[in-house]
Amino acid sequence: MRKIKDKAAPYVLLSPYLFMLIVFFGYAFIRCLYFSFIDFDLFSPPQWVWFQNYKNLFKDFQFGLALKNTLQFSVIVTTVQTILALILAVVLNQKIHGIKFFRAAYYMPSITSSVVITLIFMWLFQKRGLINYLLSCIKSGHRIIAVLFGLAIILQGLQVLYEKLKKRPVSLFEPSFLILSILFSAIITYLLVKTGVVSSIEGIEPVENIWLNTKKTWPAKSGPLGVPIPLASIMMLNIWTTAPTFMLIYLAGLQDIPKELYEAVAVDGATKFKMFWYVTRPQLHHITFLVVTMGLIGTLQMFDQVAVIGEQAPLDAVITLAYYVYINAFPSSASPKIGMASAAAIFLAGLTLIIVLIQKRMIKN
């Protein structure tokens, strides 16, 4: 009797989750699979058409665009946000003053409403928005910016060289030297601007890039492989809001790595890069698998940003598979195509499963 209770205990604890999984996901999946084999518009009696909906999918030009956009979005966003999350985690794993503030600040985008963030980004990417304004400032003041960075590099190099000549151990990016270099380069640049030695370029046309209401791709001459500029804008938004979540997961993994491993390779004279490549990276292997898996699933099912942007961007430039399912199930002025929407949803589920299994095999190898 005792053994039966011990074996049943986990299932009792999992029962609420299993109930939701079976009722709200299992049943919904079976119904969706059923609808994918019928022709149904919510009003007329359903007609069994077998695989005709799946055949119609691959004949639909819009479905091809949605598939292309989804794959581009998934590959680019997952790759960039994984690398960015790891870099942020490594930086924020340092023992410096105020580190808790920076961790909280970097994590804030992840807990903000995606709808609100999308609306803000729509304002930023307007023709006369903040992004184009900043690009105009950089275009007219690139001389001043070049002088500022050039002086900072020179001052940093001189300080490091001075310490090296005195046989003192110092890194190229010594934080205290870096702060002094930036501070003094800013002061010198300010004086050069005030005395007229360096000045911004007058009479330059303001930058008025169209980020949303366009069908142009980047790179411009890449043909069908190019990324639509409106979709690239959504990519930047998605990376900014999602990378902090993965940063937190990586940060937890970094803090779980035994310090003895770093001490052992430090004794052998390993540099920081070698410590990262031969100690940190392998120890975070399982974390990387989790982050990439979550990133792929999330990006393949991306919907909300496209829905919020709506008519601000051409549909062909931003449509994804998830949004394709939505516009077929809930069209604005036509009859619903429940069969087509269900077939596309089943295809998306199968595509997600296949891609996750492929990346699992690749990361394990």
VEXKE-918592 format. One record per residue (C-alpha): chain; residue number from 1; residue in three letters; x, y, z. Coordinates in Angstrom, 3 decimals. Last residue first. Layout:
REM VEXKE-918592
   ch     i    aa         xx         yy         zz
    A   NUM   Ala          X          Y          Z
...
END
This chain:
REM VEXKE-918592
   ch     i    aa         xx         yy         zz
    A   365   Asn     26.813     16.662    -31.528
    A   364   Lys     24.245     17.350    -28.841
    A   363   Ile     23.690     20.834    -30.300
    A   362   Met     23.031     19.460    -33.807
    A   361   Arg     20.724     16.656    -32.637
    A   360   Lys     18.645     19.024    -30.548
    A   359   Gln     18.659     21.560    -33.397
    A   358   Ile     17.119     18.959    -35.709
    A   357   Leu     14.525     17.861    -33.130
    A   356   Val     13.496     21.492    -32.545
    A   355   Ile     13.207     22.088    -36.302
    A   354   Ile     11.043     18.968    -36.799
    A   353   Leu      8.704     19.774    -33.889
    A   352   Thr      8.237     23.391    -35.008
    A   351   Leu      7.511     22.305    -38.579
    A   350   Gly      4.930     19.771    -37.363
    A   349   Ala      3.149     22.403    -35.250
    A   348   Leu      3.261     24.913    -38.123
    A   347   Phe      1.820     22.326    -40.527
    A   346   Ile     -0.972     21.560    -38.049
    A   345   Ala     -1.740     25.284    -37.800
    A   344   Ala     -1.687     25.686    -41.596
    A   343   Ala     -4.118     22.793    -41.949
    A   342   Ser     -6.357     24.336    -39.293
    A   341   Ala     -6.382     27.720    -41.047
    A   340   Met     -7.121     26.092    -44.396
    A   339   Gly    -10.002     24.089    -42.950
    A   338   Ile    -11.377     27.029    -40.978
    A   337   Lys    -11.517     29.253    -44.035
    A   336   Pro    -13.683     32.049    -42.658
    A   335   Ser    -15.895     33.850    -45.174
    A   334   Ala    -14.614     37.218    -46.292
    A   333   Ser    -14.551     40.766    -44.900
    A   332   Ser    -11.985     40.910    -42.085
    A   331   Pro    -10.824     37.314    -42.130
    A   330   Phe    -10.921     35.394    -38.818
    A   329   Ala     -9.801     31.787    -39.454
    A   328   Asn     -7.780     32.613    -42.556
    A   327   Ile     -6.333     35.807    -41.063
    A   326   Tyr     -5.368     33.950    -37.867
    A   325   Val     -3.651     30.968    -39.477
    A   324   Tyr     -1.607     33.326    -41.668
    A   323   Tyr     -0.677     35.264    -38.509
    A   322   Ala      0.824     32.109    -37.013
    A   321   Leu      2.588     31.314    -40.289
    A   320   Thr      4.104     34.783    -40.520
    A   319   Ile      3.049     37.865    -42.503
    A   318   Val      5.411     40.834    -42.222
    A   317   Ala      6.324     41.934    -45.749
    A   316   Asp      3.316     40.386    -47.509
    A   315   Leu      0.943     42.221    -45.148
    A   314   Pro      2.316     45.650    -46.032
    A   313   Ala      3.178     47.600    -42.837
    A   312   Gln      1.174     50.074    -40.727
    A   311   Glu     -1.904     48.027    -41.658
    A   310   Gly     -1.535     45.736    -38.662
    A   309   Ile      1.399     46.641    -36.390
    A   308   Val     -0.468     45.050    -33.467
    A   307   Ala     -1.134     41.772    -35.325
    A   306   Val      2.466     41.512    -36.539
    A   305   Gln      3.795     42.091    -32.999
    A   304   Asp      1.355     39.547    -31.523
    A   303   Phe      2.032     36.606    -33.832
    A   302   Met      5.382     34.859    -33.429
    A   301   Gln      4.847     31.083    -33.348
    A   300   Leu      8.131     30.149    -35.039
    A   299   Thr      9.874     32.757    -32.890
    A   298   Gly      8.673     31.320    -29.569
    A   297   Ile      9.382     27.676    -30.429
    A   296   Leu     12.822     28.525    -31.789
    A   295   Gly     13.758     30.687    -28.815
    A   294   Met     12.578     28.121    -26.272
    A   293   Thr     14.676     25.437    -27.972
    A   292   Val     17.688     27.746    -28.325
    A   291   Val     17.526     28.712    -24.636
    A   290   Leu     17.098     25.123    -23.418
    A   289   Phe     19.942     23.790    -25.598
    A   288   Thr     22.150     26.690    -24.530
    A   287   Ile     21.470     25.897    -20.877
    A   286   His     22.483     22.259    -21.441
    A   285   His     25.791     23.340    -23.005
    A   284   Leu     26.514     25.970    -20.352
    A   283   Gln     29.402     24.004    -18.832
    A   282   Pro     30.891     23.537    -22.311
    A   281   Arg     30.853     27.305    -22.982
    A   280   Thr     32.166     28.400    -19.567
    A   279   Val     35.217     26.113    -19.373
    A   278   Tyr     36.993     25.752    -22.727
    A   277   Trp     35.756     28.810    -24.582
    A   276   Phe     35.221     31.154    -21.628
    A   275   Met     38.436     30.258    -19.878
    A   274   Lys     40.238     30.461    -23.239
    A   273   Phe     38.883     33.977    -23.702
    A   272   Lys     39.892     34.976    -20.193
    A   271   Thr     43.446     33.774    -20.815
    A   270   Ala     44.710     30.424    -19.552
    A   269   Gly     47.978     30.413    -17.604
    A   268   Asp     47.867     26.843    -16.281
    A   267   Val     47.044     28.199    -12.821
    A   266   Ala     44.107     30.057    -14.382
    A   265   Val     42.853     26.720    -15.792
    A   264   Ala     42.573     25.261    -12.282
    A   263   Glu     41.123     28.434    -10.735
    A   262   Tyr     38.423     28.575    -13.400
    A   261   Leu     37.419     24.964    -12.728
    A   260   Glu     37.531     25.501     -8.958
    A   259   Lys     34.930     28.239     -9.321
    A   258   Pro     32.255     25.570     -9.902
    A   257   Ile     29.696     26.643    -12.564
    A   256   Asp     26.272     27.274    -10.956
    A   255   Gln     26.571     31.065    -11.143
    A   254   Leu     26.987     30.818    -14.900
    A   253   Gly     23.831     28.714    -15.263
    A   252   Ala     21.724     31.222    -13.323
    A   251   Leu     23.106     33.999    -15.499
    A   250   Tyr     22.294     31.996    -18.640
    A   249   Ile     18.653     31.760    -17.556
    A   248   Leu     18.557     35.490    -16.716
    A   247   Met     20.087     36.365    -20.094
    A   246   Phe     17.402     34.216    -21.728
    A   245   Thr     14.756     36.512    -20.283
    A   244   Pro     16.798     39.610    -21.192
    A   243   Ala     17.080     38.454    -24.850
    A   242   Thr     13.298     38.448    -25.355
    A   241   Thr     12.316     42.143    -25.439
    A   240   Trp     15.280     43.524    -27.387
    A   239   Ile     15.392     40.544    -29.754
    A   238   Asn     11.675     40.893    -30.518
    A   237   Leu     11.920     44.614    -31.280
    A   236   Met     14.960     44.155    -33.521
    A   235   Met     13.180     41.325    -35.350
    A   234   Ile     10.047     43.459    -35.738
    A   233   Ser     12.146     46.073    -37.546
    A   232   Ala     13.654     43.328    -39.729
    A   231   Leu     10.115     42.269    -40.654
    A   230   Pro      9.349     45.840    -41.780
    A   229   Ile     12.623     45.826    -43.805
    A   228   Pro     11.760     42.614    -45.645
    A   227   Val     14.700     40.162    -45.312
    A   226   Gly     16.409     39.317    -48.581
    A   225   Leu     16.632     35.705    -49.738
    A   224   Pro     14.030     36.288    -52.473
    A   223   Gly     16.349     38.747    -54.242
    A   222   Ser     19.544     39.740    -52.436
    A   221   Lys     19.917     43.075    -54.223
    A   220   Ala     18.604     45.379    -51.460
    A   219   Pro     20.182     43.570    -48.521
    A   218   Trp     17.685     44.070    -46.966
    A   217   Thr     14.247     44.057    -48.532
    A   216   Lys     11.880     46.741    -49.739
    A   215   Lys      8.142     46.169    -49.331
    A   214   Thr      7.537     49.424    -47.470
    A   213   Asn      5.274     50.972    -44.834
    A   212   Leu      7.342     49.910    -41.825
    A   211   Trp     10.913     51.207    -41.750
    A   210   Ile     10.827     54.039    -44.275
    A   209   Asn     14.128     55.863    -43.936
    A   208   Glu     13.851     59.625    -43.666
    A   207   Val     17.386     60.728    -42.792
    A   206   Pro     17.633     64.513    -42.759
    A   205   Glu     19.314     66.136    -45.771
    A   204   Ile     22.703     67.570    -44.849
    A   203   Gly     22.958     71.367    -44.791
    A   202   Glu     25.633     71.636    -42.112
    A   201   Ile     28.323     69.091    -41.318
    A   200   Ser     29.276     69.016    -37.644
    A   199   Ser     32.355     70.809    -36.393
    A   198   Val     35.917     70.138    -35.314
    A   197   Val     38.529     72.890    -34.863
    A   196   Gly     35.740     75.390    -34.205
    A   195   Thr     36.929     76.407    -30.738
    A   194   Lys     33.733     75.082    -29.133
    A   193   Val     33.937     71.809    -31.060
    A   192   Leu     37.570     71.253    -30.080
    A   191   Leu     36.739     72.057    -26.449
    A   190   Tyr     33.885     69.522    -26.404
    A   189   Thr     36.141     66.906    -28.021
    A   188   Ile     38.769     67.461    -25.319
    A   187   Ile     36.195     67.089    -22.534
    A   186   Ala     34.643     63.960    -24.097
    A   185   Ser     38.109     62.425    -24.631
    A   184   Phe     38.928     63.159    -20.982
    A   183   Leu     35.814     61.373    -19.680
    A   182   Ile     35.989     58.438    -22.090
    A   181   Ser     39.655     57.794    -21.326
    A   180   Leu     39.137     58.192    -17.560
    A   179   Ile     36.275     55.663    -17.571
    A   178   Leu     38.298     53.234    -19.684
    A   177   Phe     41.310     53.540    -17.396
    A   176   Ser     39.169     52.524    -14.401
    A   175   Pro     37.562     49.672    -16.365
    A   174   Glu     40.857     48.153    -17.699
    A   173   Phe     39.968     47.226    -21.276
    A   172   Leu     43.484     46.344    -22.465
    A   171   Ser     44.148     44.405    -19.285
    A   170   Val     46.786     45.370    -16.703
    A   169   Pro     49.641     43.516    -15.025
    A   168   Arg     52.362     46.020    -14.090
    A   167   Lys     55.779     45.775    -15.726
    A   166   Lys     56.284     49.557    -15.637
    A   165   Leu     56.266     49.585    -19.428
    A   164   Lys     52.946     47.727    -19.296
    A   163   Glu     51.454     50.440    -17.083
    A   162   Tyr     52.429     53.164    -19.544
    A   161   Leu     51.162     51.082    -22.477
    A   160   Val     47.755     50.667    -20.785
    A   159   Gln     47.466     54.411    -20.192
    A   158   Leu     48.596     55.263    -23.728
    A   157   Gly     46.176     52.770    -25.297
    A   156   Gln     43.216     54.113    -23.337
    A   155   Leu     44.109     57.679    -24.324
    A   154   Ile     44.414     56.717    -28.010
    A   153   Ile     41.158     54.736    -28.046
    A   152   Ala     39.233     57.531    -26.295
    A   151   Leu     40.709     60.122    -28.651
    A   150   Gly     39.569     58.129    -31.689
    A   149   Phe     36.112     57.564    -30.220
    A   148   Leu     35.530     61.285    -29.670
    A   147   Val     37.157     62.311    -32.964
    A   146   Ala     34.987     59.865    -34.905
    A   145   Ile     31.845     61.092    -33.094
    A   144   Ile     32.701     64.709    -33.915
    A   143   Arg     33.265     63.839    -37.566
    A   142   His     30.039     61.782    -37.687
    A   141   Gly     28.009     64.805    -36.602
    A   140   Ser     25.722     65.286    -39.610
    A   139   Lys     25.124     61.584    -40.280
    A   138   Ile     25.030     60.679    -36.583
    A   137   Cys     22.403     63.354    -35.914
    A   136   Ser     20.368     62.191    -38.925
    A   135   Leu     20.559     58.591    -37.674
    A   134   Leu     19.279     59.779    -34.296
    A   133   Tyr     16.357     61.544    -35.972
    A   132   Asn     15.620     58.478    -38.123
    A   131   Ile     15.355     56.336    -35.006
    A   130   Leu     13.319     58.962    -33.105
    A   129   Gly     10.504     59.167    -35.621
    A   128   Arg      9.997     61.362    -38.683
    A   127   Lys      9.444     58.401    -41.035
    A   126   Gln      8.031     56.401    -38.121
    A   125   Phe     10.214     53.720    -36.551
    A   124   Leu     10.168     55.111    -33.005
    A   123   Trp      6.374     55.482    -33.030
    A   122   Met      5.898     51.882    -34.138
    A   121   Phe      8.451     50.899    -31.499
    A   120   Ile      6.262     52.450    -28.792
    A   119   Leu      3.212     50.570    -30.087
    A   118   Thr      5.193     47.332    -30.106
    A   117   Ile      6.353     47.896    -26.513
    A   116   Val      2.773     48.461    -25.383
    A   115   Val      1.576     45.300    -27.127
    A   114   Ser      4.500     43.259    -25.782
    A   113   Ser      3.560     44.272    -22.239
    A   112   Thr      6.691     44.888    -20.175
    A   111   Ile      8.187     42.027    -18.170
    A   110   Ser     10.899     41.179    -20.697
    A   109   Pro     11.863     44.815    -21.321
    A   108   Met     12.741     45.238    -17.588
    A   107   Tyr     15.456     42.547    -17.476
    A   106   Tyr     18.294     44.848    -18.532
    A   105   Ala     17.377     47.389    -15.849
    A   104   Ala     17.040     44.728    -13.125
    A   103   Arg     20.452     43.269    -13.904
    A   102   Phe     21.939     46.760    -14.118
    A   101   Phe     20.556     47.684    -10.696
    A   100   Lys     21.790     44.444     -9.147
    A    99   Ile     25.307     45.137    -10.489
    A    98   Gly     25.499     48.437     -8.609
    A    97   His     29.132     47.963     -7.597
    A    96   Ile     30.986     45.253     -9.503
    A    95   Lys     31.299     41.495     -9.080
    A    94   Gln     30.899     40.275    -12.649
    A    93   Asn     28.029     38.023    -13.719
    A    92   Leu     26.384     40.938    -15.515
    A    91   Val     28.979     40.871    -18.299
    A    90   Val     28.765     37.098    -18.762
    A    89   Ala     24.951     37.227    -18.750
    A    88   Leu     24.893     40.087    -21.256
    A    87   Ile     27.184     38.160    -23.614
    A    86   Leu     25.085     34.996    -23.279
    A    85   Ala     21.835     36.877    -23.919
    A    84   Leu     23.326     38.591    -26.980
    A    83   Ile     24.458     35.265    -28.471
    A    82   Thr     21.043     33.663    -27.866
    A    81   Gln     19.177     36.785    -29.063
    A    80   Val     21.157     36.879    -32.307
    A    79   Thr     20.744     33.215    -33.218
    A    78   Thr     17.075     32.933    -32.238
    A    77   Val     16.204     36.181    -34.025
    A    76   Ile     17.960     35.275    -37.280
    A    75   Val     16.778     31.667    -37.557
    A    74   Ser     13.184     32.251    -36.430
    A    73   Phe     12.554     35.419    -38.433
    A    72   Gln     13.966     33.954    -41.616
    A    71   Leu     11.952     30.749    -41.150
    A    70   Thr      8.765     32.686    -40.398
    A    69   Asn      9.216     35.094    -43.310
    A    68   Lys      9.745     32.236    -45.772
    A    67   Leu      6.737     30.278    -44.456
    A    66   Ala      4.501     33.362    -44.540
    A    65   Leu      5.630     34.196    -48.067
    A    64   Gly      4.855     30.647    -49.214
    A    63   Phe      1.458     30.818    -47.491
    A    62   Gln      0.721     34.047    -49.363
    A    61   Phe      1.447     32.352    -52.692
    A    60   Asp     -1.184     29.686    -51.977
    A    59   Lys     -0.575     26.504    -53.972
    A    58   Phe      1.309     24.935    -51.065
    A    57   Leu     -1.642     25.552    -48.770
    A    56   Asn     -4.154     24.268    -51.320
    A    55   Lys     -2.567     20.814    -51.167
    A    54   Tyr     -2.874     20.814    -47.363
    A    53   Asn     -6.539     21.804    -47.624
    A    52   Gln     -7.167     19.056    -50.206
    A    51   Phe     -5.822     16.340    -47.897
    A    50   Trp     -9.232     14.825    -46.972
    A    49   Val    -12.078     16.969    -48.351
    A    48   Trp    -14.892     16.126    -45.884
    A    47   Gln    -17.606     18.752    -46.073
    A    46   Pro    -18.733     20.840    -43.092
    A    45   Pro    -22.306     22.207    -43.113
    A    44   Ser    -22.343     25.938    -43.927
    A    43   Phe    -21.889     28.675    -41.315
    A    42   Leu    -18.530     28.196    -39.551
    A    41   Asp    -16.681     28.231    -42.935
    A    40   Phe    -15.809     24.535    -43.180
    A    39   Asp    -14.063     22.393    -45.787
    A    38   Ile    -12.799     19.343    -43.918
    A    37   Phe     -9.482     17.545    -43.358
    A    36   Ser     -7.786     20.331    -41.355
    A    35   Phe    -10.885     20.557    -39.132
    A    34   Tyr    -10.143     17.099    -37.692
    A    33   Leu     -6.522     17.992    -36.892
    A    32   Cys     -7.744     21.171    -35.207
    A    31   Arg    -10.245     19.167    -33.154
    A    30   Ile     -7.509     16.728    -32.117
    A    29   Phe     -5.180     19.602    -31.197
    A    28   Ala     -7.887     21.344    -29.154
    A    27   Tyr     -8.600     18.127    -27.252
    A    26   Gly     -4.925     17.666    -26.397
    A    25   Phe     -4.284     21.336    -25.642
    A    24   Phe     -7.136     22.657    -23.489
    A    23   Val     -8.516     19.387    -22.122
    A    22   Ile     -5.442     17.131    -21.996
    A    21   Leu     -2.900     19.772    -21.004
    A    20   Met     -5.250     21.479    -18.542
    A    19   Phe     -5.989     18.163    -16.836
    A    18   Leu     -2.306     17.179    -16.874
    A    17   Tyr     -1.402     20.470    -15.181
    A    16   Pro     -4.013     20.007    -12.458
    A    15   Ser     -3.054     16.271    -12.091
    A    14   Leu      0.696     16.795    -11.681
    A    13   Leu      0.589     16.691     -7.873
    A    12   Val     -1.688     13.641     -7.944
    A    11   Tyr      0.564     12.011    -10.559
    A    10   Pro      3.634     12.548     -8.360
    A     9   Ala      1.872     10.992     -5.307
    A     8   Ala      0.612      7.850     -7.105
    A     7   Lys      3.950      6.010     -7.000
    A     6   Asp      4.486      6.755     -3.315
    A     5   Lys      0.880      5.813     -2.483
    A     4   Ile      1.211      2.507     -4.357
    A     3   Lys      4.469      1.739     -2.557
    A     2   Arg      2.849      2.323      0.832
    A     1   Met      0.000      0.000      0.000
END
